[in-house]
Amino acid sequence: LAAIRADGGGLRELVHGRANASEPVWAPDGRTIAFGGTRGSYLLELSPAFEPGATRDLPLPSADATYYPSSFSPDGSLVAGGVRRAGANAGTAIYSLRDGTWRIVESEAAGFKVRLLDDTGRFVADTHEAIVAVDRPGERPRVLVRAAAGHSFRNLSISHDRRWLAWIDETDESDVWLMTLDDVPHGGAEHGRKASR
C-alpha cells in the first residue's frame, strides 16, 4: 500500500506484504485507511506528516470469511464492505469501530461496492444487476435502478453530500450514469429511463 501527494511529491510505502489487498478506503478524518486482503482486513493510522503508524487488524465477521472494506460512515464510526466465503460473495458487513460489533446483511445486496449513506448504517450497493439501498437493519434491499438485459453495473460511487450516485453501465461498451437519491420512485427506476417523482 503506497501514498503520494496530489502534486506528485511525498511518495511513500505505507504497508508491505499484505496479500491481495483490495482498494484502500480513506476515513473522513483523513488519517485512517481501511483495506482488506486474503490474509485479513486492517486499519492503518497515519501520523500528521502522513507517515505510517499503527496497523491494526479488523476482526473478521466469521472465521471462514474474508472482508473487503469499501466505505466509512460520515462520522468515521462505521466501516462497510463485502464478505466472501469460499471465494464467493456472502453478503455485506458493517463493523462498528465504537463497540466492535458486526452487522451482517446476507442478501442480494452482497457486493464489494457498498457505500454508507449516513451514520446509522444505511447503505447502497451495486449487485451487477441493480443498484440497491438498505434503509434499516434487517430490511430487504430496495431496488433503485435495474440493469437492462445484457448490461452489468459496476464501480458504484457516491457524491460528497451523499445525495447522488454514479456507476458504470457495462455492455460491449460502457456508459456512466448519474442518479439522485431524491428522485427514486418507490418501485425503483428502469435502466435508460430518468427517475422521476
Solvent accessible surface area in square Angstrom, and as a share of the most:
residue,aa,sasa,rsa
1,L,54,0.27
2,A,65,0.50
3,A,25,0.20
4,I,97,0.49
5,R,135,0.49
6,A,119,0.92
7,D,113,0.58
8,G,49,0.47
9,G,20,0.20
10,G,28,0.26
11,L,130,0.65
12,R,59,0.22
13,E,106,0.47
14,L,13,0.07
15,V,14,0.08
16,H,151,0.68
17,G,47,0.45
18,R,87,0.32
19,A,29,0.22
20,N,113,0.58
21,A,49,0.38
22,S,33,0.21
23,E,105,0.47
24,P,63,0.39
25,V,24,0.14
26,W,120,0.42
27,A,8,0.06
28,P,71,0.45
29,D,93,0.48
30,G,25,0.24
31,R,80,0.29
32,T,12,0.07
33,I,3,0.02
34,A,0,0.00
35,F,1,0.00
36,G,0,0.00
37,G,2,0.02
38,T,70,0.41
39,R,171,0.62
40,G,10,0.10
41,S,1,0.01
42,Y,9,0.04
43,L,1,0.00
44,L,1,0.00
45,E,59,0.26
46,L,13,0.07
47,S,37,0.24
48,P,113,0.71
49,A,69,0.54
50,F,83,0.35
51,E,85,0.38
52,P,53,0.34
53,G,44,0.43
54,A,68,0.52
55,T,46,0.27
56,R,124,0.45
57,D,102,0.53
58,L,6,0.03
59,P,66,0.42
60,L,66,0.33
61,P,27,0.17
62,S,37,0.24
63,A,109,0.85
64,D,93,0.48
65,A,4,0.03
66,T,36,0.21
67,Y,0,0.00
68,Y,31,0.12
69,P,5,0.03
70,S,13,0.08
71,S,9,0.06
72,F,8,0.04
73,S,0,0.00
74,P,54,0.34
75,D,66,0.34
76,G,18,0.18
77,S,10,0.07
78,L,23,0.12
79,V,0,0.00
80,A,0,0.00
81,G,0,0.00
82,G,1,0.01
83,V,1,0.00
84,R,65,0.24
85,R,63,0.23
86,A,113,0.88
87,G,54,0.52
88,A,57,0.44
89,N,72,0.37
90,A,25,0.19
91,G,0,0.00
92,T,0,0.00
93,A,0,0.00
94,I,5,0.03
95,Y,19,0.07
96,S,17,0.11
97,L,49,0.24
98,R,184,0.67
99,D,96,0.50
100,G,38,0.37
101,T,75,0.44
102,W,59,0.21
103,R,56,0.20
104,I,63,0.32
105,V,16,0.09
106,E,118,0.53
107,S,34,0.22
108,E,87,0.39
109,A,0,0.00
110,A,18,0.14
111,G,6,0.05
112,F,73,0.30
113,K,33,0.14
114,V,0,0.00
115,R,39,0.14
116,L,0,0.00
117,L,12,0.06
118,D,34,0.18
119,D,65,0.34
120,T,94,0.55
121,G,1,0.01
122,R,81,0.29
123,F,0,0.00
124,V,0,0.00
125,A,0,0.00
126,D,6,0.03
127,T,19,0.11
128,H,93,0.42
129,E,114,0.51
130,A,4,0.03
131,I,0,0.00
132,V,3,0.01
133,A,1,0.01
134,V,2,0.01
135,D,32,0.17
136,R,149,0.54
137,P,83,0.52
138,G,84,0.80
139,E,67,0.30
140,R,177,0.65
141,P,18,0.11
142,R,78,0.28
143,V,34,0.20
144,L,1,0.00
145,V,7,0.04
146,R,134,0.49
147,A,20,0.16
148,A,38,0.29
149,A,105,0.81
150,G,75,0.72
151,H,58,0.26
152,S,36,0.23
153,F,0,0.00
154,R,79,0.29
155,N,69,0.35
156,L,1,0.01
157,S,55,0.36
158,I,36,0.19
159,S,36,0.23
160,H,187,0.84
161,D,84,0.43
162,R,58,0.21
163,R,119,0.43
164,W,93,0.33
165,L,0,0.00
166,A,27,0.21
167,W,6,0.02
168,I,33,0.17
169,D,2,0.01
170,E,58,0.26
171,T,49,0.28
172,D,143,0.74
173,E,125,0.56
174,S,58,0.37
175,D,72,0.37
176,V,112,0.64
177,W,76,0.27
178,L,114,0.57
179,M,15,0.07
180,T,12,0.07
181,L,41,0.20
182,D,59,0.31
183,D,35,0.18
184,V,25,0.15
185,P,46,0.29
186,H,173,0.77
187,G,69,0.66
188,G,15,0.15
189,A,11,0.08
190,E,103,0.46
191,H,36,0.16
192,G,47,0.45
193,R,155,0.57
194,K,186,0.79
195,A,14,0.11
196,S,73,0.47
197,R,226,0.82
